[in-house]
Amino acid sequence: MSKVTRRTLLAGSGLATAAAAWPGATTPAAATAPTAGQQLPGVYRYKIGSYELTALHDGTWYRPIDDKFVRNAAWPDVQKALADNFLPTDKLPVPFTALLVNTGAKLVLIDTGTAGQLAPTAPGIGPSLAAAGIDPRAIDIILISHFHPDHINGIKTKEGQPVFPNAEINVPAPEWAFWMDDAQLSKAPEAARPGFLNVRRIFNDIAKDIKRFEPGGEVAPGITSIAAHGHTPGHTAFAVASGNQSTLVLGDTTNHPWLFARNPDWQAIFDVDGAMAADTRKKLLDRAAADKMLVQGYHFPFPASGYITRRGSGYDVVPVMWQPAL
C-alpha cells in the first residue's frame, strides 16, 4: 500500500483538477454560481428539560494582542498555546454568543451582544434572532452577566433606541454599584474610562427601570444566578434548570477556552481582579466537570456549548455534537 503524504495528496488534487479541465471531461472546470462571500446567521437550538434554548451568534472580533494580554504568563507561552490550536499569534478570535431561554411562558435573553458596535465582523444578534423567527419585541426578560460592552451594547442601537422595548432588564447589583460609581470612574486608568462611560450611555436614561439582583437566587423561572466575581466585580454566571436537566451559563468565566480553560491560572488584561477571576474559573469548571454538566460559554466557538473535562492542571472543552432534532 502506498503511503499517503501531503505531497501525494497535493499531487492527487492537481491530477483531479487537470482531469476536470481535459477535453471530454464530464466534470465542469469552473463553478457557474458566484460565491457568497459571507456567512449566514448562526442559530442553534437544544432542550434542557421542557425548556428550549437557542444560541444566537453575534460574530467574531479579531482582537489584536501582545505580550501584555496575559498578565502572569510569558508571551512565548501564550503564543505557543495559540499556535498549538491553529490560531494566529498576534490576534485572538473572540466569538460572541448570546443565549435565549424559552421557558414556555417567558422568553429570557442572557446577555445582548454587541449591536454591531464593536467590530464589523460582529453585526449583533439581530440577524440571528430574525433567522430564529424571534421578534425583539417578544423578549420578556433580559439577564446581564456583567457590564462589558459586548454583553450590554445590544440593549440599545447605535442611535440610542431600545432594541428590546418590552423586556424587563435585570443586572447584578455589585456590577451596577461598581460601574455606576462616579468615584470609581474618577480613579479609573485612562484605558478603562471608555468602559465606564459606555455603561452610562446604556443605562443612564433607563436607570429607574433597571432591576438589580444579588447573585445567588432565582432571577427568572428556572434560572438561578451564581456569583462569579473577578472578571468584573459583579460578574455573574447562571444555571438553567428544567426537570432533571441543567446547563451552566458561564458568561466570561473562561473567556477564550483554548487559553483560559486549558490554563486556568492565567489572568487576562481585562480581568478587574485577575487572582479572583482565576479562582472563580477553577471552582466553576471543577463543578461542571464533576457533575458532567452542560455548559454555555459566551466566547466559546459557536454554538458555544459543550462539556468540561480535566486536562492535566487545566481543563478542556468537549463541544456538543450538532443535534438535528430537539
C-alpha positions as CSV (number, residue, x, y, z in Angstrom):
1,M,0.0,0.0,0.0
2,S,1.4,3.4,-0.9
3,K,2.0,5.9,1.8
4,V,-0.3,9.0,1.9
5,T,1.7,12.2,2.4
6,R,1.0,15.9,2.0
7,R,2.8,15.7,-1.3
8,T,0.8,12.8,-2.7
9,L,-2.4,14.5,-1.6
10,L,-1.5,17.7,-3.4
11,A,-0.4,15.7,-6.4
12,G,-3.7,13.9,-6.4
13,S,-5.5,17.2,-6.2
14,G,-3.6,18.5,-9.2
15,L,-4.4,15.4,-11.2
16,A,-8.1,15.8,-10.4
17,T,-8.0,19.4,-11.5
18,A,-6.2,18.6,-14.7
19,A,-8.7,15.8,-15.4
20,A,-11.6,18.1,-14.9
21,A,-10.2,20.5,-17.5
22,W,-9.3,17.8,-20.0
23,P,-11.2,17.8,-23.3
24,G,-14.2,15.5,-23.0
25,A,-14.2,15.5,-19.2
26,T,-17.7,15.3,-17.7
27,T,-16.9,17.3,-14.5
28,P,-17.3,21.1,-15.1
29,A,-14.0,23.0,-14.8
30,A,-15.5,26.1,-13.0
31,A,-18.5,26.9,-10.9
32,T,-21.2,28.8,-12.6
33,A,-22.7,30.3,-9.4
34,P,-21.0,33.3,-7.8
35,T,-19.5,32.8,-4.3
36,A,-21.5,34.3,-1.4
37,G,-18.5,36.0,0.4
38,Q,-20.2,36.0,3.8
39,Q,-21.6,33.7,6.4
40,L,-25.2,33.1,7.3
41,P,-26.7,34.0,10.7
42,G,-25.8,31.4,13.4
43,V,-28.6,29.7,15.3
44,Y,-28.5,26.5,17.3
45,R,-31.3,25.0,19.4
46,Y,-31.3,22.4,22.2
47,K,-33.5,21.3,25.0
48,I,-33.0,21.4,28.8
49,G,-36.0,19.5,30.2
50,S,-39.0,21.3,28.8
51,Y,-37.1,24.5,28.1
52,E,-35.9,25.3,24.6
53,L,-32.6,27.1,24.4
54,T,-31.3,29.0,21.4
55,A,-27.7,30.0,20.9
56,L,-27.6,33.3,18.9
57,H,-24.3,34.0,17.2
58,D,-23.2,37.7,17.1
59,G,-20.0,37.2,15.1
60,T,-16.3,37.3,16.0
61,W,-14.0,40.1,17.0
62,Y,-10.4,39.6,15.9
63,R,-8.7,41.3,18.9
64,P,-5.1,42.3,18.4
65,I,-3.0,41.0,21.4
66,D,0.6,41.4,22.6
67,D,2.8,40.5,25.5
68,K,0.6,42.3,27.9
69,F,-2.6,40.3,27.1
70,V,-2.0,37.7,29.8
71,R,-0.5,39.4,32.9
72,N,1.1,36.4,34.5
73,A,2.3,34.3,31.6
74,A,5.4,34.6,29.4
75,W,4.5,35.8,25.9
76,P,6.2,32.8,24.2
77,D,3.9,30.5,26.2
78,V,0.8,32.4,25.1
79,Q,2.0,32.3,21.5
80,K,2.6,28.6,21.7
81,A,-0.8,28.0,23.2
82,L,-2.3,29.9,20.3
83,A,-0.2,28.2,17.6
84,D,-0.9,24.7,19.1
85,N,-4.6,25.4,18.5
86,F,-4.1,26.7,14.9
87,L,-4.8,30.3,15.9
88,P,-2.8,33.4,14.9
89,T,-0.3,34.5,17.4
90,D,-0.9,38.3,17.1
91,K,-4.7,38.4,17.3
92,L,-7.3,36.4,19.2
93,P,-10.6,35.4,17.5
94,V,-13.2,36.2,20.1
95,P,-16.7,34.8,19.2
96,F,-19.8,36.2,20.8
97,T,-22.9,34.0,21.5
98,A,-25.9,35.1,23.5
99,L,-28.4,32.6,24.8
100,L,-32.2,32.7,24.6
101,V,-34.2,30.6,27.0
102,N,-37.8,29.8,26.2
103,T,-39.4,28.5,29.4
104,G,-42.8,28.0,27.7
105,A,-44.2,31.1,29.5
106,K,-41.3,33.6,29.1
107,L,-38.5,34.4,26.6
108,V,-35.4,35.1,28.6
109,L,-32.3,36.5,26.9
110,I,-29.0,36.1,28.7
111,D,-26.7,39.0,27.5
112,T,-27.5,41.0,24.5
113,G,-24.4,41.0,22.2
114,T,-22.7,44.0,20.6
115,A,-25.4,45.5,18.4
116,G,-22.7,45.9,15.7
117,Q,-20.8,48.5,17.8
118,L,-17.6,46.6,18.5
119,A,-16.3,45.2,15.2
120,P,-17.5,44.9,11.6
121,T,-17.3,41.1,11.9
122,A,-19.7,41.2,14.8
123,P,-23.0,42.6,13.4
124,G,-25.1,41.9,16.6
125,I,-27.6,39.2,17.3
126,G,-30.3,40.8,15.2
127,P,-29.7,38.7,12.1
128,S,-29.6,35.5,14.3
129,L,-32.8,36.5,16.1
130,A,-34.5,37.0,12.7
131,A,-33.3,33.6,11.4
132,A,-34.7,32.1,14.6
133,G,-38.0,33.7,14.0
134,I,-37.9,35.8,17.2
135,D,-39.2,39.4,17.2
136,P,-37.1,41.5,19.7
137,R,-40.3,42.9,21.0
138,A,-41.2,39.4,22.2
139,I,-38.3,39.2,24.7
140,D,-39.8,39.3,28.2
141,I,-36.7,39.3,30.4
142,I,-33.0,40.2,29.9
143,L,-30.4,38.9,32.3
144,I,-27.0,40.6,32.2
145,S,-23.8,38.8,33.3
146,H,-21.6,41.9,33.5
147,F,-21.2,45.3,32.0
148,H,-18.5,44.9,29.4
149,P,-19.6,46.3,26.0
150,D,-20.0,43.0,24.2
151,H,-22.7,42.0,26.8
152,I,-24.7,45.2,27.2
153,N,-24.4,47.2,24.0
154,G,-27.2,45.2,22.4
155,I,-29.7,46.8,24.8
156,K,-29.6,49.9,22.5
157,T,-29.0,50.7,18.9
158,K,-26.1,52.9,17.9
159,E,-28.6,55.8,17.9
160,G,-29.7,55.0,21.4
161,Q,-33.0,53.4,20.7
162,P,-34.1,50.4,22.8
163,V,-33.7,47.1,20.9
164,F,-36.0,45.1,23.3
165,P,-38.7,47.6,24.2
166,N,-40.8,45.2,26.2
167,A,-38.1,43.5,28.2
168,E,-37.5,43.7,31.9
169,I,-33.8,44.2,32.3
170,N,-32.1,42.6,35.3
171,V,-28.4,43.2,36.3
172,P,-26.2,42.1,39.2
173,A,-26.3,44.7,42.0
174,P,-22.5,44.5,42.6
175,E,-21.9,45.2,38.9
176,W,-24.1,48.3,39.0
177,A,-22.5,49.6,42.2
178,F,-19.0,49.4,40.6
179,W,-19.6,50.8,37.1
180,M,-22.1,53.5,38.1
181,D,-20.0,54.8,40.9
182,D,-18.5,58.2,40.0
183,A,-15.6,57.7,42.4
184,Q,-14.6,54.5,40.5
185,L,-14.8,56.5,37.2
186,S,-12.7,59.3,38.6
187,K,-9.9,57.0,39.7
188,A,-10.0,54.6,36.7
189,P,-7.0,54.5,34.5
190,E,-7.4,56.2,31.1
191,A,-7.7,52.9,29.2
192,A,-10.6,51.9,31.4
193,R,-12.6,55.1,31.3
194,P,-14.4,54.3,28.0
195,G,-15.9,51.2,29.6
196,F,-17.4,53.3,32.5
197,L,-18.7,55.9,30.0
198,N,-20.3,53.2,27.8
199,V,-22.1,51.8,30.8
200,R,-23.6,55.3,31.5
201,R,-24.5,55.6,27.8
202,I,-26.5,52.4,28.0
203,F,-28.1,52.8,31.4
204,N,-28.3,56.5,32.5
205,D,-31.7,57.3,30.9
206,I,-33.3,54.0,31.8
207,A,-31.8,53.6,35.3
208,K,-35.2,53.8,37.0
209,D,-36.4,50.8,35.1
210,I,-33.4,48.5,35.7
211,K,-33.9,45.8,38.3
212,R,-30.8,44.8,40.3
213,F,-30.4,41.4,41.9
214,E,-27.9,40.0,44.4
215,P,-26.3,36.9,42.8
216,G,-27.3,33.6,44.5
217,G,-31.1,33.5,43.9
218,E,-33.6,32.7,41.2
219,V,-33.8,35.6,38.7
220,A,-36.3,34.1,36.2
221,P,-38.3,30.9,36.1
222,G,-35.8,28.0,36.4
223,I,-32.8,30.3,36.2
224,T,-30.5,30.9,39.2
225,S,-27.8,33.5,39.4
226,I,-24.3,32.4,40.6
227,A,-21.7,34.9,41.9
228,A,-18.7,34.5,39.6
229,H,-16.8,37.7,40.5
230,G,-13.3,38.6,39.5
231,H,-13.5,39.1,35.7
232,T,-15.5,42.1,36.9
233,P,-16.6,42.9,40.5
234,G,-20.2,41.7,39.8
235,H,-19.7,39.1,37.1
236,T,-22.4,36.5,37.3
237,A,-23.0,33.1,35.9
238,F,-26.4,31.4,35.5
239,A,-27.7,27.9,36.0
240,V,-30.7,27.0,33.8
241,A,-32.7,24.0,35.1
242,S,-35.8,22.2,33.9
243,G,-36.9,18.8,35.1
244,N,-33.8,16.8,35.9
245,Q,-31.6,18.6,33.4
246,S,-29.5,21.7,33.7
247,T,-26.8,23.8,32.0
248,L,-24.3,26.3,33.4
249,V,-24.1,29.6,31.5
250,L,-20.5,30.7,32.2
251,G,-20.5,34.2,30.7
252,D,-16.8,35.3,30.7
253,T,-15.7,32.8,33.4
254,T,-13.1,31.4,30.9
255,N,-13.2,33.9,28.0
256,H,-11.4,32.1,25.2
257,P,-11.2,28.4,26.3
258,W,-8.1,27.4,24.5
259,L,-6.2,29.9,26.6
260,F,-8.1,30.3,29.9
261,A,-9.7,26.9,30.4
262,R,-6.5,25.0,29.5
263,N,-4.5,27.5,31.6
264,P,-7.0,28.4,34.4
265,D,-4.4,30.4,36.4
266,W,-3.7,32.8,33.5
267,Q,-5.0,36.3,34.2
268,A,-6.3,38.3,31.2
269,I,-5.6,42.0,30.9
270,F,-9.4,42.7,31.1
271,D,-9.9,40.9,34.4
272,V,-10.5,43.5,37.1
273,D,-9.2,41.1,39.8
274,G,-7.1,38.5,38.0
275,A,-6.5,36.3,41.0
276,M,-10.2,36.2,41.9
277,A,-11.1,35.5,38.3
278,A,-8.7,32.5,38.2
279,D,-10.1,31.2,41.5
280,T,-13.7,31.6,40.3
281,R,-12.8,29.9,37.0
282,K,-11.4,26.8,38.7
283,K,-14.3,26.5,41.1
284,L,-17.0,26.6,38.4
285,L,-15.1,24.4,35.9
286,D,-14.4,21.9,38.7
287,R,-18.2,21.9,39.4
288,A,-19.1,21.4,35.7
289,A,-16.5,18.6,35.3
290,A,-17.5,16.8,38.4
291,D,-21.3,17.0,37.6
292,K,-20.8,16.3,33.9
293,M,-22.8,19.4,33.4
294,L,-23.5,21.0,30.0
295,V,-22.0,24.5,29.8
296,Q,-22.5,27.5,27.6
297,G,-19.6,29.9,27.2
298,Y,-20.1,33.3,25.8
299,H,-16.7,33.3,24.0
300,F,-16.6,29.6,23.1
301,P,-16.6,28.6,19.4
302,F,-20.2,28.6,18.1
303,P,-22.6,27.1,19.2
304,A,-20.6,27.7,22.4
305,S,-21.9,24.7,24.2
306,G,-20.1,21.6,25.5
307,Y,-18.8,19.8,28.5
308,I,-15.8,20.4,30.7
309,T,-13.1,17.7,31.4
310,R,-10.0,17.8,33.4
311,R,-6.8,18.0,31.4
312,G,-3.6,17.9,33.5
313,S,-3.5,21.0,35.6
314,G,-6.2,22.6,33.5
315,Y,-9.5,21.8,31.7
316,D,-10.7,21.1,28.2
317,V,-14.0,21.9,26.4
318,V,-15.6,19.0,24.6
319,P,-18.0,20.6,22.1
320,V,-21.5,19.3,21.7
321,M,-22.4,17.3,18.6
322,W,-24.9,19.1,16.4
323,Q,-28.4,17.8,17.1
324,P,-30.6,17.7,14.0
325,A,-33.7,17.2,16.1
326,L,-34.7,18.5,19.5
